Amino acid sequence: MRFYGYHRTSTEEQHLDRGIAEIEKFAGARDIEVKKIYTDQCTGKNFNRPGYQKLKEVLREEDVLIITEMDRLGRNKADTMKELSWLKENQVRVMVLEIPTTLMDLERMDNELARLMMETMNNLMIEIYVTIAEGEMHKREKRQSEGLAALRAKGEWDKMGRPRVMKQTDFDHQYERVRRGEVTPFQLMTELGMKKSTYYHYKKIHDETHQNQTCADESKALSSSSNE
């Protein structure tokens, strides 16, 4: 039996350390040796993530996967349930730290009826948590959409950082100079005549687009190499 961990955050601004520390603390308390903790900093809307895809390549029958929370695995209910089915079909046990009943080794239970009841309870709890994760995602997207619509209606573009000072692609090209260390963020703001809020609005879009594209490219490359 081999133990692996998986943790995901949506953006680079969110730190992976907390989730990794939780898995390591849990494993240490139970004297479990975790071979590796795979990570991603990608959206939870789909499973097109390089870290997760690499994890699936190494998982074998009777392996155990440890995650901190269901939404760290995924936020799309249909896709998450599909992945959980894949794990079950391949006899990979999933331990979710926020769902205590998943931490019990049901195979050691002598009472068959009790074991079946616990499995049913686990499946129900997991589906509830997956449903909540997707619901929270939709609520957050709705709040963001409503907030932007309200600002547009009021004409309060300053709060949005005046996002159309220039094309995003033009900003991305200029921002590469900051990434290469040729200019500082302040120098670029001055050159482009941008307010600080506007600059960081563009930077946020750049980072999110770049991160998601990187995840997609890495997963595509990984898939291509595995098919060769």
N, C-alpha and C positions, 0 to 999 in steps of 0.2 A: 504493500500500500504506500502510495506516494502522495504527499501533500503539496498543493500549489495555492498561491493567492492571486487575487485579481482586484485592482482598484482603478477607478476612472474619475477624472474631473472633466468638466466641460471646456475649460479654457486654461491657458498657461498661468493666468493670474491666480487660479485656485491651486493651492498647494496639495501635492500628493502625500506629503509626509504624514499627515494625521491618520489617513486611512491605512497606510503602510504600518505605522506604529501600532494601530489597533490590532491588526492581524498578527504582528510579531508578539505583542503582549499576550494575546489569546493563546498563541502557539507555545510561548514560553511557559505560561501557567499550566499547560497540559503536557509539557515535555514533548511537544510535537516539532519535528524537523521539517520546516517548509523549504522545499528544494529551490523555489524561485517565486517571487511575486511579480506578475506581469502588470504593466500599467499603460494607460492611455490618457491623453489630454484631448479628447474629442467629444463631440456631441453624443448624447445617449439616445438619439432618435433612431439610430440604426446600428448595425454591428459591423460596419465597414471600417474596422479599426485594426491597425497593424499589431498592437500588443495582444489584443484578444484573439486575432487569427493565428498568431504564433502560439498562443496558449493552446488553442484547439489542436494544433499539430502535434503537441507533445502529450496531451492527455490520453491515458490508456484505461482499460478496464480496471476497476477497483481503485482508481485514483480519487482523491478528495480535493474539491475546490472550495476555498474559503473566501468569502466576500463580506464586507462590513454591512452593507445595506442593499436592498433589492434595486434601488435606483442607481447604484453604482454599476450594476450589471447592464441595465437598460431602462429606458423610459417609455418605449413603445410597447404596449401590452402584447399585441399580436406577435411581434418579433421576439420579445423576451420569452414568452411562453414557448415559442418554437425552439429557441435555444435551450431552454430548460428540458424540453422533450428530447432534443438531441443528446444532451448530457445524460439523461436517464436511460435512453436507448443504448448508449455506450457505457452504461454502468459506472458513470462518474457521479459520486455523491457530492451534493452541494450543501455547504454549511454557511448559513447566513447569521452573522453575529447579532443582528437585531431581532431575529426570530429564534428564541431559545429552544423550541422543540426540534429545530433542524440540527441542533448540536448533539442530539441523542443518537446513539448507534442502535437503530431499531433491529438490526440483524442479531443482536445479542439478546433480544427479548424472547423468552420461552413461550409466552402466551401469544398464540397466533392471532386471536381476536383483538387483543390489546395492541399488537403490532399493526394490524390493519387499520384500527381506529386512529392510531398515531400517524400513520401514513396519510390517511384521509385528512386529518387535522393539518398536517404539514402542507399538503397540496392546497387546502383551502386558505391557510394563512398566507402562503406564497402568492396565490392569485390575488388576494386582497391587497397585499403590499404592492404588487405590480400594478394593479388598478389605480391605487393611490398615487403611485409614481407618475403614471401617465396623466392622471387628473391634474396633478400639480404642474406638470409641464404645460398643459393646455391653459390652465389658469394664469400662469406667468406670461405666456404668449398673449393671452387676451388682455391682461393688464397693460402690457407694453404697448399693444396696438391701440388700446383706448387712451392711454396717456399721450401717445404721439398725436392721435386724432384731436384730442382736447387742446394740445399746444398749437396745432395747425389752425384750429378754429379760433383761438384767441390771438393768433399772430405772434405768439411768444417764441420766435425763432432763436433768440439768444439762449434759451434753456436747452435748445437742441444743438447748440454749437454752430449755428448757421452752416449746415452740412453741404450746401451747394456753392461754396466759394469757388471750388474748382472740381474737375472730374476726379473721381477716386483713383482712376488709373494714373493720372498725372501726379497725384499726391504719392501714390505707391512708388513711382519712379524716383521722385525726389527723396522720399523717406529712406530709400536704400543708401543714400549718402550718410544718413545718421547711423544706420546699421553697420556701415563700413568704418565709422569713426571719423569721417571726413569733416562733418559739422556736428555741432551740438543741437539738441532739440530747440533750444532758445534761438540759436542762429537761424535754423530753418524756419521757425515761426516768423522771425523778423524778415527774412528774405521773401516769404510767401505772403506777408502782411496778414497773418492769422492771429486771432485771439487764442489764448491758451486752451479754452474750452473747445474751440473749433479744431485745433490741432489734435487734441486727444480724442475727439469724436472720429476723425479720420483714422487715427492710429488704431482705435478699437476695431473699426471695420476692417482695416488692413490685417490686424493680428488674427481676428476671427476667421477671415477668409483664407489667410495663409495657413493657419492651423488645420482647418477642415480640409483644405486642398492637399496639405502634406499627408494627413491621415489617409485620404482617398488614394493618393499616388502611391504611398507605401503599401497599402493593402492591395492595390492593383498589381504592383511589382511583385509582391509576395505571391499572389495568385498565379501570375504568369510563370514565375520560377518553379512553382510546385507542379505546373502542368507540363513542364518541359521534360 
